[in-house]
Each structure stands twice: as C-alpha cells, then as structure tokens.
Amino acid sequence: MAKTPAHKWAFKPGMRAGVYSWKSSAKAIDRLKSASSEIRAVARVDPVTAAEGVIALAQRIWPAFEHIDTSSGALGNAVRRTLEELLPVLISAPSDEKTRAKWLEQLREAIEDDGVDYLAPIAHSFGQIAAYPALMNLHADRDLDMIEAAWSDHERFIHVATASLTLSCLLEAGRHDELLALLARKKTHLWFDERFGAEALLRQGLEDEALAYAEGLLQGDRRPWGHAEIAQFCERILVGQGRDDEAYRRFGLPSVSGNTYLAMWRDLVKRYPDLDARQILRDLMESHGSQGKWFAAAKTAKYLDIALDCAAQPDAAPATLIRAARDFAIKEPAFAAQVGLHAISHLLAGRGYEPSPFDIDEAVGHVMAASARIGQEDQVLRELKRLAANSAVDVRMSGRLQSCIADLEKSLG
C-alpha cells in the first residue's frame, strides 16, 4: 500500500530557526495567528494531522523566536494564547498509544530546548496530552529523582526544564501523595508549580484543604505571581460549595480581569449573573478606586447617574467626557450637557492629557447643542459664565471659554 503523503503546512517556512530578528515581534505574532487558523481548519476534517501540526509548531517556536526582543511581553502572551487555543486539538486527537508516545517524545525535547518557557502551556498539560496511563507514568518517572534532588538542595536554585510536565503527569496518573511530597521539598512555593498540588487535593475531594493550600500563597505584603489565577481557583471552590457571596467578596472582586474598566465589569457580571449588575459596578469602583476612570464603564452600562458622579471626579478624562457629550447630545441631551460642563471644568483646572484650547470650543458646542434640545440654553450659558468667572488654573482655557461665551451671547441676541 502506498504511503499517504505528509501534510504540507503553510506555516512552516515562516517558522524556520533564526528567521526573526530583534524587532520582529509583531510579524511573529501575525505568523502565530495564521498558524493557529491553519491548524484549526485542518482539525475539522483530520484531527490527527492537526495534532501533528500543533507539535510541528511547538518544535519551531523557540528556534524561530530566539532572537526577538520579548521585553514588552506581547510575544510571550501571544504564544501562550496560541498554545492554549490549540491544546484541545492535541489532547482530543484520536491516536493509538504508539503514536502518542512519539508525539510526547517530540514535545518533551522541544520543552527541554525551550529557552524562555514559551511551551509552558504544553508542559502544564502534559499529563492530559499523554492520555494513556502507561505514558503518564513513564514521563512522571523519567526525571522524578533528578527533580527531587534539585528541589531538596536549598543552598542553590536549580531549574529543571521538565518539572512542570512531570508534575502534570503525576497529577493525571493519580499519584497525588507523591506529587504533594515532591512539592513540599521546594524552598520557594509559587503557583507555577503549586497549582498541581492544589488540584491534587481538590481531586481527592479535599476542598477545604485545597482552598487553604491555595489561599496560603496569597498571604503576605506582596502580590504573588499568579495572584489572579490563585484567587480564581479559590473562588471556584467556594462557588462549587454554594458560597457565591463569599466567593465574590473574597476572591471575585480582587481577581477581576480585563484590559479596560468596562471589561472588568463585564467579567464579573458574566461570572456572577445572579448578582445585581449595578451593584457590581459600585463594588468595583469602591474596591479598585479611581472613580473618574469608571465613567466609560458606567456610561456604556447605561447607569447614567453613576456616570455623572464619575464625570465630576478629578481623574475623569476631559477628552472622554467631550466624546460622550457629542455621542449623547441627541438621545440623552440632559446627560450630555452635564457631562460637557464637567469636561469644561476639568479643562479649566488644567486636567487632561495634552489638552488644547480648541477642546473648549468642542465641549461648548456639544453642551449648547444638547441644552437647545431641552430648552435650557439660558441656564447652561449662565453656568458657563459661572465657570469662567472662577479662577482657572489654565489661563489659555479660561480665555478661550470667555471668547466662546461672547460668541454665544451675540448669536443668542
């Protein structure tokens, strides 16, 4: 029977050793996205070939990216996201034990050669990738003595590249006591490894012990590495026990994640759908501070009264308020007028990032357009005069506002 030709992966030429230079982070990230899309497309029709594609990508990541500047963290995050996205392809692929044994050897070698732990997501899931108990135990035992010796030496730190994959295999093989005993030998306890110990306790039904084990890493004055993940692990246990309110207060609020304040609010609302979304926003503002910076979140969530409270705070960004005054001038004119007035007040106080006197013109224009829709032009003009009469930190802004008022008085007769 003729041998089936190997699949020709389009991503391989762009993932050659040394192909990227110091400033090629953005290009490398794009290449990862393309590779992930290609592998996931193949997975829909040929999951085994797709799994081999994941392995081929993993083998090439360090050699290809070795010379790239990773100081911004963008590339490392992109690699992690890509591998986490592709792990299910690798874990669920239908393969016999011999094939999977070959895959594990290839991945193990790539992990050992990895210079910056790019392949940590694969190492952390190695036991799941192994799939077969015999393979889990094989890879759990291979470096066990070496890791035990290294971690028992408290006089110096010895990094073992295969430590995470060994812990993962011990966990998936159900060798919980050995796993916990191994972790106990370490001098420094970080979530990077301790997650396996916490999960081992949880899988034995020792929920309170697992909670105490993980929460112990949160003690101390400094925020530990993996703080959010630890808090979410603890939160998951309490939620599972029906202690939702305690989970929310102790771990949900502190571990909330998101690149924006709005994303943080949405994250908690999604995790706690039975709680009042408005109160969640209030709780976030109280626990995380910087009330003015929550304006966009409150506005988008349609809690306009809260948004107005935020707009009045000194740390509210005038540019953000001006855009809101523009966007709401028609649908919520009273709100828009008040927001615009707050923006003008902040500009007069010298606040905002690189403000320009022309910002006053724009803010006044939106305020007057909104006030015209609710018949309050005279009241708003009086408020503008009041603001102009008060001593302003930024004389340029004050002068510009005076000019705008003079023009308004002419136009209004």
Buried (B, 14 or more C-beta within 10 A) or exposed (E): EEEEEEEEBEBBEBBEEEBBEEEBBEBBBEBBBEBBEBBBEBBEEBBBBBBBBBBBBBBBBBBBBBEBEBEEEBBBEBBBBBBEBBBBBBBBBEBEEEBBBEBBEBBBEBBEEBEBBBBBBBBBBBBBBBBBBEBBBBBBBBBBEBBBEBBEEEEEEEEBBBBBBBBBBBBBBBBBEBBBEBBEBBEEBEBBBBBBBBBBBBEBEBBEEBBEBBBEBBEEEEEBEBBBBBBBBBBBBBBEEEBBEBBBBBBBBBBBEEEEBBEBBBBBBEBBEEBEBBEBBBBBBEEBEEBBBBBBBBBBBEBBEBBBBBBBBEBBBBBBBBBBBBBBBEEBBBBBBBBBBBBBBBBBBEBBEEBBBEBBBBBBBBBBBBBBBEEBBEEBBEBBBEBBEEEBEBEBBBBBBBBBBEEBEEEEE
